[in-house]
Amino acid sequence: MTDLERKLYRIIYNMSRFRKNPTINELKRKTGQDESTIRKAVKNLITRNELEWDTEKKEWRFK
């Protein structure tokens, strides 16, 4: 896991604990990265089964 992926995982995890899904703008502000870089890192986390999006509950699941 890269530093950015680890940082995104922690941000998403911590915000999800309080039932708030972070927006792309919040992730951009907190990481200092652009949208395409963030999307690529989140896709990598999903591909490696670190994260999973539950479409019914509209929330993240963590492995």
trRosetta pair geometry for C-beta under 8 A, 3 or more apart (Angstrom, degrees):
i j d omega theta_ij theta_ji phi_ij phi_ji
1 5 4.7 -129 -168 93 85 124
1 6 5.1 106 133 -61 118 87
1 9 7.3 -22 -166 -10 142 144
1 45 7.8 49 -127 -99 105 85
1 48 7.9 -158 -84 86 87 161
1 50 7.2 91 -97 -85 125 159
2 5 4.6 95 52 9 78 103
2 6 6.9 -141 94 -5 40 88
2 41 7.1 -101 61 -127 121 107
2 44 7.9 31 15 103 110 156
3 6 5.7 -56 -148 37 30 112
3 7 6.2 30 154 -20 65 108
4 7 5.6 -55 -146 37 31 112
4 8 6.2 30 156 -17 66 106
4 31 6.5 68 -144 -161 89 130
4 33 6.5 60 -138 -52 129 154
4 37 7.1 -75 -176 155 159 106
4 38 8.0 -129 172 -102 119 55
4 41 5.0 -100 120 -110 111 153
5 8 5.8 -54 -144 39 30 110
5 9 6.2 35 154 -23 64 106
5 41 4.9 -155 -83 -169 73 102
5 44 6.0 -77 -101 89 131 122
5 45 5.6 165 -156 -65 104 100
5 50 7.7 80 170 64 114 163
6 9 5.7 -53 -148 34 29 115
6 10 6.5 26 155 -16 63 106
7 10 5.9 -57 -150 37 30 108
7 11 6.4 28 154 -18 65 107
7 30 7.9 -179 158 130 109 100
7 31 5.9 125 119 -111 132 100
8 11 5.7 -54 -144 37 32 111
8 12 6.1 27 159 -14 67 108
8 27 6.6 35 -125 -148 94 117
8 31 6.6 -1 -74 -77 82 141
8 38 6.7 150 -103 -147 135 81
8 41 5.5 135 1 120 155 127
8 42 6.2 -120 156 -76 149 79
8 45 6.9 -133 95 -32 121 148
9 12 6.1 -59 -145 41 25 106
9 13 6.0 26 156 -20 63 112
9 45 6.2 174 -78 -125 99 143
9 50 6.3 -59 -109 148 129 129
9 51 6.9 -145 -115 -56 86 113
9 62 7.9 104 -166 -128 95 111
10 13 5.6 -55 -140 39 28 113
10 14 6.0 23 163 -15 65 110
11 14 6.2 -59 -143 40 24 105
11 15 6.2 14 162 -10 63 112
11 22 6.1 4 143 -29 104 164
11 27 6.5 132 114 -114 150 79
11 30 5.6 126 -121 117 144 152
11 31 7.4 -91 -23 -55 157 98
12 15 6.2 -61 -142 43 26 104
12 16 5.9 27 159 -23 64 114
12 21 7.8 8 -146 -146 83 65
12 22 6.0 -109 -100 21 63 119
12 51 6.9 13 103 -115 155 136
12 60 5.7 61 162 -15 115 174
13 16 5.9 -62 -146 36 23 111
13 17 6.8 36 154 -33 60 98
13 60 7.7 -107 -86 100 49 138
13 62 5.9 52 -107 -84 101 148
14 17 5.8 -42 -158 13 33 117
14 18 7.9 9 154 2 57 100
15 18 6.4 -70 -167 44 40 97
15 20 5.0 -85 174 86 91 92
15 21 6.9 103 121 -129 116 17
15 22 4.8 90 69 -48 168 97
15 26 7.8 97 -99 130 161 147
16 19 7.2 39 -170 -87 44 21
16 20 7.2 -130 -91 61 30 48
16 21 6.6 35 -94 -92 81 60
16 59 6.4 115 -150 -168 110 96
16 60 5.1 -86 -98 48 153 111
16 62 7.8 160 76 -35 151 114
19 59 7.6 -55 -134 -109 64 128
21 58 7.3 -92 -28 150 149 86
21 59 6.7 -145 -68 -119 112 58
21 60 6.9 138 -115 -18 98 99
22 26 4.4 -125 -164 85 93 129
22 27 5.4 107 134 -53 127 88
22 30 7.7 -54 -155 12 146 141
23 26 4.8 101 53 4 75 100
23 27 7.1 -141 96 -1 42 86
24 27 5.6 -55 -149 40 35 112
24 28 6.2 41 150 -24 67 104
24 35 5.7 35 174 -125 127 99
24 38 6.6 144 -148 94 84 146
24 39 7.8 -1 -125 -62 120 91
25 28 5.5 -49 -146 33 33 114
25 29 6.4 31 155 -18 64 105
26 29 5.8 -55 -148 37 31 110
26 30 6.1 21 158 -12 67 112
27 30 5.9 -59 -137 43 29 105
27 31 5.8 3 170 3 67 116
27 33 7.8 -40 141 59 87 98
27 38 5.1 112 128 -150 128 147
28 31 6.7 -70 -135 49 19 91
28 32 7.7 84 174 -86 52 9
28 33 6.5 -116 -130 72 59 57
28 34 6.9 22 -128 -131 106 25
28 35 6.3 -29 -80 -70 121 68
28 38 6.5 -93 -76 -30 68 149
29 32 7.8 18 -176 -66 20 48
31 38 6.5 143 54 -92 150 107
33 37 4.3 -109 173 87 119 131
33 38 5.4 145 96 -54 119 86
33 41 7.9 43 112 -2 166 139
34 37 5.2 92 60 11 73 105
34 38 7.2 -143 98 -6 36 92
35 38 5.8 -60 -148 38 32 110
35 39 6.2 30 158 -18 68 108
36 39 5.8 -53 -144 37 31 111
36 40 6.3 34 156 -21 64 107
37 40 5.8 -55 -149 36 29 113
37 41 6.4 26 154 -17 64 107
38 41 5.8 -57 -148 37 30 109
38 42 6.3 27 156 -16 66 107
39 42 5.8 -56 -145 38 30 109
39 43 6.3 33 155 -20 64 106
40 43 5.7 -54 -148 35 29 113
40 44 6.6 33 151 -21 62 104
41 44 5.6 -51 -152 32 33 114
41 45 6.7 35 150 -19 64 102
42 45 5.5 -50 -151 34 37 113
42 46 6.5 36 150 -18 66 104
42 51 7.0 -54 -162 61 75 154
43 46 5.6 -54 -147 38 34 111
43 47 6.1 38 152 -23 66 106
44 47 5.6 -51 -143 35 31 114
44 48 6.3 16 160 -5 64 109
45 48 6.2 -64 -145 46 27 100
45 50 4.3 -81 -165 65 81 118
45 51 4.4 40 132 11 112 113
46 49 7.5 30 -180 -79 34 29
46 50 7.4 -82 -65 51 23 75
46 51 5.2 -57 -80 76 64 93
46 52 6.8 114 -135 -93 80 45
46 53 7.3 -19 -113 -10 125 94
49 52 7.0 7 -147 -58 63 103
49 63 5.5 41 144 -20 83 165
50 62 7.5 -16 163 -150 61 68
50 63 5.7 -124 -139 45 29 109
51 60 5.9 -41 -158 -160 100 111
51 61 7.3 131 -167 73 50 55
51 62 6.6 -24 -108 -105 61 59
51 63 7.4 -117 -58 5 23 93
52 60 7.1 127 70 -164 46 61
52 61 4.3 -25 68 62 99 104
52 62 7.9 -158 26 -66 80 19
52 63 7.1 82 -11 -40 106 99
53 59 7.9 174 -152 93 58 24
53 60 6.2 -41 -101 -104 58 60
53 61 7.6 -166 -80 16 11 83
54 57 4.5 10 114 43 124 101
54 58 7.0 -80 92 -19 77 13
54 59 5.5 -7 53 61 110 69
54 60 7.3 167 11 -112 87 9
54 61 5.5 85 -36 -29 108 109
55 58 6.9 20 -162 -77 31 58
